[in-house]
Amino acid sequence: MYIVAINGSPNAKGNTALMLRVALEEITAAGGEGHFMQVSDLMTKSKVPYCVACSNPCEGNCFRNTALEEAYNLLRRCDGIIMGSPVYFCTVSAPLKAFWDKTRFLRKDKALLNVVGGALAVGASRFGGQETTLRSMQDMMFCQGMTVVGDGFIDYDSGHLGACAQRPVEDDRDGLIRTRILARRVLEVAQATAGLRAHRTQGK
Ligand SMILES: Cc1cc2nc3c(=O)[nH]c(=O)nc-3n(C[C@H](O)[C@H](O)[C@H](O)COP(=O)(O)O)c2cc1C
């Protein structure tokens, strides 16, 4: 199982990154393969920083032969995505939104249909909009036909929306525990639903 951790924070070594690294640690410990994706690096190098709806349907012209296209090609073959964002005014960061808008190119191929998705968020405040940020990410994933899961796992409890934490995340024990549970959940559902992604290799 190949799981991509998407870091929506412009800070590659910040709180969101730490949560995603912990999630990937859990994925690899359970036998999965993980990849960390720093979207701000991709978006700042992009000649068109956000979708301007230049073609209908999207032809992917703005990222052809770039690192961003390579990143989208990784998503085309992944089994699961753990999407992380810092809370920015109770929603996702701008680079994450810009990155995801351009996945419109993948949508017509149903490239993310049945890919399993989980979300995690970290804010400066204890109750600073982590859950609304999770919901924004989940909505973004639903629109690609992804199978969105929360942080429930048989060895723990039924969970809630995903993993929420307060900065500094290394001091947020519960936030890190929920991150590990979320990772387990994404992996187990990805394993159980592998057959639902067969359309990607069958050219459907
Ligand atoms: C533009 C901006 C908006 C923010 N809005 C919120 C907010 O609404 N609620 C909150 O709790 N923290 C907010 N924060 C704080 C970040 O969510 C917090 O610092 C987070 O831990 C950063 O994660 P990072 O270290 O991965 O970049 C905001 C920070 C920035 C830069």
The ligand as a MOL file (V3000), in Angstrom:
LIG
                    3D

  0  0  0     0  0            999 V3000
M  V30 BEGIN CTAB
M  V30 COUNTS 31 33 0 0 0
M  V30 BEGIN ATOM
M  V30 1 C -2.4880 33.0930 8.0070 0
M  V30 2 C -2.6080 32.3280 9.2980 0
M  V30 3 C -3.8650 32.0900 9.8220 0
M  V30 4 C -3.9980 31.3590 10.9980 0
M  V30 5 N -5.2600 31.1050 11.4710 0
M  V30 6 C -5.3940 30.3500 12.5940 0
M  V30 7 C -6.6910 30.0230 13.0920 0
M  V30 8 O -7.7110 30.4080 12.5430 0
M  V30 9 N -6.7780 29.2480 14.2070 0
M  V30 10 C -5.6570 28.7800 14.8610 0
M  V30 11 O -5.7990 28.0920 15.8660 0
M  V30 12 N -4.4160 29.0680 14.4000 0
M  V30 13 C -4.2600 29.8290 13.2870 0
M  V30 14 N -3.0130 30.0850 12.8030 0
M  V30 15 C -1.8480 29.4650 13.4470 0
M  V30 16 C -1.3940 28.1690 12.7360 0
M  V30 17 O -2.4760 27.3160 12.4870 0
M  V30 18 C -0.3960 27.4310 13.6200 0
M  V30 19 O 0.7370 28.2450 13.8310 0
M  V30 20 C 0.0300 26.0940 13.0460 0
M  V30 21 O 0.5920 25.3450 14.0510 0
M  V30 22 C 1.0830 26.2230 11.9840 0
M  V30 23 O 1.4270 24.9380 11.5210 0
M  V30 24 P 2.8470 24.6720 10.8500 0
M  V30 25 O 3.8770 24.7370 11.9340 0
M  V30 26 O 2.7420 23.3120 10.2620 0
M  V30 27 O 3.0480 25.7090 9.7940 0
M  V30 28 C -2.8570 30.8540 11.6710 0
M  V30 29 C -1.5820 31.1160 11.1240 0
M  V30 30 C -1.4580 31.8400 9.9480 0
M  V30 31 C -0.0740 32.0920 9.3940 0
M  V30 END ATOM
M  V30 BEGIN BOND
M  V30 1 1 1 2
M  V30 2 1 2 3
M  V30 3 2 2 30
M  V30 4 2 3 4
M  V30 5 1 4 5
M  V30 6 1 4 28
M  V30 7 2 5 6
M  V30 8 1 6 7
M  V30 9 1 6 13
M  V30 10 2 7 8
M  V30 11 1 7 9
M  V30 12 1 9 10
M  V30 13 2 10 11
M  V30 14 1 10 12
M  V30 15 2 12 13
M  V30 16 1 13 14
M  V30 17 1 14 15
M  V30 18 1 14 28
M  V30 19 1 15 16
M  V30 20 1 16 17
M  V30 21 1 16 18
M  V30 22 1 18 19
M  V30 23 1 18 20
M  V30 24 1 20 21
M  V30 25 1 20 22
M  V30 26 1 22 23
M  V30 27 1 23 24
M  V30 28 2 24 25
M  V30 29 1 24 26
M  V30 30 1 24 27
M  V30 31 2 28 29
M  V30 32 1 29 30
M  V30 33 1 30 31
M  V30 END BOND
M  V30 END CTAB
M  END
